């Protein structure tokens, strides 16, 4: 069992704060970019932006759970992508869970969002935030 560093609780709190800010910003952006959105790149924003950002935010939110199940980045990535895939395939078979129109590009956007989250979690955020360290796998 890894020894807990004296400031690990402080670092964990900072990491949680960043994740919560990301999730809140994605939620607010979703409200701002509703069907009436007419700003820059309306087709991309209305069709695909949330398909990238929601998986990104969900991946990050899964890191808030201190369970060993979500300690591995690959488990989080597979779970989040699978959820998006199920949502999209349900639209394909005309039994939508969320959304209403099947678009194969949405599946690509889900993968892009998950990939971006993994990249940020493992590579970008540890360099940008001194307190951000990828979670260690349980022994």
SULMOVEN-V343631 format. One record per run of one state. SS is the DSSP state (2 for helix, 1 for strand, 0 for the rest). FROM is the first residue (numbers start at 1). TO is the last residue. If there is no record, write none. Layout:
# SULMOVEN-V343631
ss = (SS,SS)
from = (FROM,FROM)
to = (TO,TO)
This chain:
# SULMOVEN-V343631
ss = (0,2,0,2,0,2,0,2,0)
from = (1,8,33,42,63,73,93,104,129)
to = (7,32,41,62,72,92,103,128,139)
